[in-house]
């Protein structure tokens, strides 16, 4: 095990997979000479050359479309979009081609491609660069969606994504790139899709979260422990496939649940999670499931107001206390 940042864990996953399989290629805006806007592709051009690491024009629709064709032609492309916000320019390729070709061809072709996208708010980048769009991709059958919270999961899930014969949307929260954690050195270390992780065991309430919200949930759980409240924290890790069984079992165990998401509350993932818990645990729940979500507003630039629009540790603490004690 080695301690490294989330960024370096992703970089290591790319290097290991490109060394293992010559069909793995990566391309996107500034991923080669500049080594990526967030330096995730650092050192790839020097090691693997311009045939496998390519800078592209500023055209997200083209980047994803080329990846679709390359995957159909026998390569395993890893395409990078500079931020998830720019995926909106490529939604035709993502929704109508990337997600559907394998089905429309009757399974006669595979689509082993991964599209990496940084996202999330909290960096004071304004409304058009601070969005959490994961539910857009979850809503589209045919796409696998990963959103890791920890460096080890970032490495293991990206390696699994690259080896998968299905198209994968791989999301990375921008505020997690500098976070550190222990990462296995084994080049065959993989984290399977569709398997959530209980990152903290507890008895009083279940907190279901993913990506950066898992980190805040753990902080909230540590704070609540000082008040004698035992929180179990479930990190989803992948959003499609979604491991319903793990968080349902946890909610049955504790009798209470809080679901946390950074995306907008209206039509957000939390509504789906809460419904699944209510549906499966109605007779054992001791209180209604509580949702914590981002506000339904375009993200403001002001740091203080931006913070009000995104769930914080204290927001989660308050939600847990309400579930336990009422208003």
N, C-alpha and C positions, 0 to 999 in steps of 0.2 A: 504494500500500500504506500502511496505517495500523496502528500498534501499538495493540492494545486487548485487554481482558480477554475471556475465554471468555464471561462473562456479557453483556458489551456486544456481542460478535459475534452472539450469539443474539438480543439485542434488536434489533440492526440488521437481521438477517434477517427478523424479524417485521414491522418497520416497512416495509422495502422491498417485501415481498410484499403487505402490506395496502394500500400505495400503488398497487401495480401492478394488483391484482385486488380489486375491491369485494366479491367473494363470500367473501373470506377474513375469518373472524371468530375471536375467541378468547374463551374463558371458563374459569372455574375458581374455586376458593376463593381469595379475596383478590387476584385478578389485576388488578382495576380500581382501586378507591380506594387500596388498600394497595400496589399496583404489584408484587404477587407476593412470596412468602415469601423468594425469593432475588433479587428486584428485576429479574428478566428482562423483565417486562412494564412497566418504568418508562416513563412518558410515553405509553403507548398510549391510555389513556382520554382524555387531554387532546387528542390529535391526531385520534382516530377516533370518539370519542363512545360513549355507552352503548349504542347499537344494535349496535355491533360489538365492544365490549369489556365483558364482563359478569361480575359476581361471582355465584357460585352458592351454594346451600345446601351444607352439609357432607354430601354424599352422592355418593360416587365412582361408584356404580352408575348414578345419575341423570346425572351429568356425561358419562359415556361413552355412555349410551343416547341422550341428547339429541344428542350429536355424531353418532352413527350416523344418527339421523333427519334431522338437518340436512344431512349429506352426501348422503343419498338424495334430499333435496329440492332439491339444487342448490347448496348452500353448500360452502365448503372450511373446515371448522372446525378450529381448533387448540385442543384441550382440554388443560388443565394439571391434573395430579394433584399435590398438594403434595409427596408423595414416592412412590417406587415401591412402598413398603411398603403404601400404601393401595390399590394396584391389586388387592390380594387381595379387596377388597370389591366390585370391579367385574369379576371374572373371568368371570362369566356373560355380561355384555355384550361383553367382550373376546374370549372364546373362542367363544361360541355365536352371536354376532351380528356384531360387527366383523370377525372373521376369515372368516366363512362366507357372509355374505349375497350377495356377488357371485357366488360359486359356486352357491349354492342357487337364485338367480334366473336361472341360466343365462347370466350376463353381460349381462342386460338393464338392470342398474343398475351404476353405479360407486360407489365408496365413498372419495372423496378426503378423508380425514381423518387428522389427526395427533394422537397423544396424547403430550404431553411429561411426563417423569417424572424428577425428580432421585433419585439413589440412591447406594449405596455406603457403605462404612464408613470409620472413622478420625476421626469428628467427636465421639466420646464421647457418643453419643446413645442407647446401650442397644440391647438385642436386637431390639426391635420397630421400630427406626428406622434400622438400619444394614445392611440386607440387600442382597445383589446377586442379583436375580431374573431376570436376562436369559435364562437357559436356559428359564424358564417360557414366555416368549414365542417363543423360537426353536423350541421343540418344537411350536408350533401352526401348521400350514400355513395360508396366507392372510394372515399378518402379515409385514410388512417390519420389520426391527429395525436401528436405527442407534445407535452408541455412540461418538461422536467423542472424540479425545484432545486436539486442538489448536483454538485459536480459529478459524482459517481453515476447518478441516473442520466445526466447529460451525455456522458461517454457511452454508457451501456445502451441507452435508447437510440442514440444516433447510429451506433454500429448495427443495431437490430433493424433500424429503418433502411440503412443502405443495403443490407442483405435481403430485405423483404422483396418479394415479387409484386407487391401492391404499391400504389402511389401513396406517399406519406407527406403530410404537412407537418413540418418540424418547427415548433415555436420556441423562441428563447426570449426571456424577459431581459430587457436592457439593463435593469438595475441589479441583475444577478451576475453579470459577467465577472465582476471582481470578487464575488463571494468565494470562500475557500472551503475545502472539505477533503476527506480521505478518498482516494480513487484507486481501485485495484490496478496493479501493473499488468495483469494477465491480458494479453492481446485477444484472448477469446472470451473476455468478460462481456456478457450481454445481459441486458434487462429486457424481459419479454413484454410485449404489448398486451394490454388488457389485464394487467395485474397491479392493483393499487397496493400501497404500502402503509401499514400502521406504524407511523414514525414515533408515536408516543402512546403508551397504553394508559387508560384511565377508566374510571367507574361511574362518574356523575353525568357526563355529557360528551357527545361525539361532535367533533369539528371536522367537517369535510372541506378540503381546499385543494388547490393545485398551484404550481408555479410560485411566484413571489408570495401569494397569499398563504401558502403552507408555512413559509418562514415566519410571517406575522402571526399565524395561528399558534405556532410553537412558542413565540414570545408571549402571546396572550396566555397560553396554558401555564407557562412558568410563573407569570404574574398571579394568575388565579390560584396556583398552588399555595402561594403565601397566605391566601384567604381560606385555605382548606378545601378548595374545589378541585376535583380530579378530572382532567380533560383527556379524552382520547382523541388523537389527531390522525386523520386518514389523508394521505397524499395520493391523489388520483393517478398522477404520472402520465397516463394516456387518457384522452377524452373520447377517442374512438379507436378501438373498442373501449367501452366504459365498463370498469369492473364494479358492477352494481352489488354483487354478492358480498364484497368485503365491507362496504360502508353500511349495507343493510344489516349485516351481522353485528357490526359495532353499535348501530342505533338500537337494535334489539337488546343488546347487552346493557347499554347505559340508560335507555328509555327516553333520552332527549337528544336533539341534534340541532346544530347550527351549520349552515352551508355558506361558504365564503367564496366570492368571485370578484374579480376586478372589473369585468365587463359590465355594460349597462344592465340595470335591473329588469327593464321591460324586455320580455322574451329572452331573458338571459338563461345561462346554464343552471343557475341556482333554482329556478322554478321547476326545471325538469328533475333535478336531484331531490328537491323537497317533495315533489309529487311521488317519486319512486319510494321514498321513505314512508310517506303517509300511506301509500297503497299497500306496502308490505308489512308495516309495523303498526297499523292503526290501533290494534287491540293492546299493544304493549307500550305505546308512547305515553309518557306522563305529562307532556306539554306539546303544543303545536311546534312544528319545525320553524326555526327562525332563519330568515335570509339576511345576509350582509352582502351588499353589492355596490358597484360604482353608481354615482348619480346620473340621471338621464339628462345630461347636459353636454354640449361640446366642451372639451377640456380647456379651462382658462390658462393663461400664461403665468399669471401671478402665482408665486410659489405657495403663499399662504392659502389662496383659494383653491389651487390645484390639490393641495393636501386634503381639503374638505370634500373633494369629489371622489377620492379614492379611499377604500377601506383602510383603516389604520389599526394598530394594535389595540388602542383604547376602544375602537368601534366594536371589535370582536369581543373584548372583555365585557362591554356593556350588553351585547347580545346574549352572551352566555349567562350573565347575571339575570337577565330578563327571563330566559328560558327556565332558570332554576327557581326564581323568586317572584316572577310576575313583574308588572310595571312598577 
